[in-house]
Amino acid sequence: MPQVLSNRRISRDFYLMRVAQPNDARMGQFCMLRAWGRYPLLSRPVSVFDADAGTLSFLYRVIGEGTELLSRRREGDAVETGRVLGNAFPLVSGRVALVGGGAGIAPLYLAARTLGAYGPATAVDLYLGFSDEVLLAEEYRAVGDRTTVKVGGFITDEIEPGDYDCVLACGPEVMMRTLYGKCRASGTKLYVSLEKRMACGFGACLACSCGTTRGRRKVCTDGPVFPAEEVF
């Protein structure tokens, strides 16, 4: 079972955990984390914050019993990650904006690193919105060409989608719906990563199904990344 390399508290409610785990994770994927026995019954889906061939990192918020137990893991402790799940954000080039709100910033770090290395013709701007505490601003500035941080209000007010060839987003649904309206008006392609409660993570239980223009889809296996026009 993977071992914890570090589990750092970075704000009142947020932790950044790094574990030793061989992987081929891509931007936007997630793992079902577990650090307990029979109870709580369900593992917790957490986006991959960063990855290399031998480690995975997860940015998560303590909001219940499961994530509270995760926050107690220390260096050398075991944590179950399972395999990396879900689809990924597409590899896009040109001018790309990454928009995140709250815990939704988590998959955007690996996205910025990946797209920044994709080619010299790709420029990556980050837009990060928070209700109160700012998380890891300097780390995100290090992997993007330009980073805009907003505390309070709406991060969607800060972006003009027409300036970009593509936008990738993760965060509260209301934020992504608003962003979709702006992207649709400007003709800019938008991909969104949906946040849903999950039970199994591999499509058997249907707990995370959502309505789309192509019928009911499973966020864990058909997503979590969707073209915005399919879900909004």
N, C-alpha and C positions, 0 to 999 in steps of 0.2 A: 504494500500500500504506500502511496506517495507520502513523503515526509515534508513537514513545514520547514522552510528555510528562514522565513521571517513572517511576522504578522503584526504590522505597524499600525497603531492608531493615528489617524491623520486629522481627525476633527472630533467633535462631540459624539457623532453617530457613525462615522465611516472608518473602515479599516482597509489596508492594502496587504493582502496575503500573497506570498510567493512560495511555491511548492516545487519539489524536484519531480519532474514527470516528463519522460520522452513524449513528444507530440509533434503534430504537423498542423497546429491550430492556424486558422485564418481569421482575418478581421471580421468581427460580427458574430462569431460562434460563441458557444457557452458550454458549461459543464454543470452537472448535477452534483453539488457538493454535500458531503455528509461527514459529521465528526462525532457521531453518537451511535448507540445501539438500536433498540427497537422503537424508542420514542424520542422525538417526534416521528411519526410514521413516514413522512415524505422528506426526500432530499430537497435541497434548495437550488433552483436554477440561477447561476451567476455568470455574467458575461466575462469573457476573457479580456482582461485589461492589456496584457502584454504576454509575449511568448518568444522563446527561442527553442532550439532543438531539445534542450534538456530541462526547461523550466516553464511553468505557467504562473501568471500573476492574476489576481482577482481583486477588483475594487468593489466592496459591498457595504451596504448600510445595515446596521443593527436595528431591526424593526419587529422582531419576534423571538420566540424561544430558539428556533433553529439557528438564526444568525447570531444570537447571543452566545450559543455554544461554539460557533465558529470563532467568535472573537476571543475565546479563552484558549485557543490553540497556541502553543508556544513552539519555538525552534526545536526540532526533533520529534514533535508529536506527529501522529498519523492523521491524515485526512483523506477521505475517499473522494476521488474526482470522476471516476469512470472515464469513458472516452469523450472526446470533444464532439459536440453535437450541433445540429442545425446547419443552415446554409450560411453564406458569407456575403458581405458587401461586395459588389462587383469591382473589378479592377478598372478604374476609369482614369482618363488622362485629361489634360487641359487645366482649366481653373476649376478647382473643386472646393466646396464649402462643407465643413463638418459641423453640425449643429447638435448640441446636447443640452439637456436640462436635468439638474440634480444628478441622481444615480445614472441617468442616461448618458453621462459623459464617459462611462466606463469603456465601451468598445471603441471609442474614438481615438484613444491613444495608439493602439495597435494599427488602427486605420490610417492615422497620420503618418506613422513610421513606415507603413507598407507603401502607401501612395507616394510619399516623399522619395522613396527609393525606386519607384517604378520607372521613372524616366525624367530627364532634364526638362521635358516639356510640361511637367505636371507641377502646379502650384497649389498648395493646400492651406486654406484659411480655416481657423477654428473659431466657433462662436459658442461660448460656455455660459449658461445661465444658472444662477443659484438663488434660493430663497433667502439664505442668510450667510452661512460660512462658505468661503471660496475654497475649493479643493485643488491642490496640485497645479496651481496656475503656472509656476515656473517650469514644471515638467512638461506641460503641454506646449508652452512657448518654445521649448527646446526642439520640438518635433514638427512644428508648423511654420509656415512662412509668416503668418500674421495671426495673432490670437486676440479675440475680443471677449472680455469678461464683463458680465452684468450681474449685479446683486439686486434682487427685487425687480418688479416689473416683468417685461417679456423680452427674452433674448431675440425673438422673431422680429422685434422692432428694429434691431441693429443690422439686419441683413437685407440686401437687395439681390434676390435670386437672379435677376437679369445680368448680373456681373459674372455669373458662373456658368460653366458648361454642365455641371451636375452638382446636386446637393445630397448628402447622406446625413441621416438624422436618427437620434434615439432620445427618448424622454417621455414626459407626460403626453397622453393622447391629445389633449387640447392644444399643446404646443405644436405637435406635428400636424394636426388638422389646419391650424392657422398657417403654418409654413406651407402646407400643400396648396392652400388658396393663393398664396403669393407666388409659388412656383408655377402653378397652372396659368396664372395671369401673365407671367413673363415667358412661358413656354420652356421652362427649365425642368429637366428630369429630376425627380426626387425619389430616393429609396429610403424606406423607414424600417427601423428595427422595433418590433412590437414587444411590449412587456406584458406577459400573461402568467397567471398562476399555473403551475405544471405539477403533474403527479408522477408520470413515468419518464418523460423526456424523449421517448422514442416512438410515439404515435399510437400506442395501444389503447390508452384510456380515454382519449378525446376530450380531456379536461380543458385543453388550451385551444379548442377550435374557435375559429372566428369567421365571420361572413366576409366574402370577397365577391368580386364580379365573376369569378369562376366557381362559385358555390362555397360550401364550407371547407375551410382549409385548416390544417394543424400547424400551429405556430412552431412547435418543437421540431417538426420534420420538413414541412413546406416552407417554414421561415427559420428564424425570426425575421429575416429581411424580406421585404416585399416591395415591389414598385408601388408608390403611394396611391396611384390611380386605381389599383386593385382593391385596396382596403378602405379608402376614403371616398 
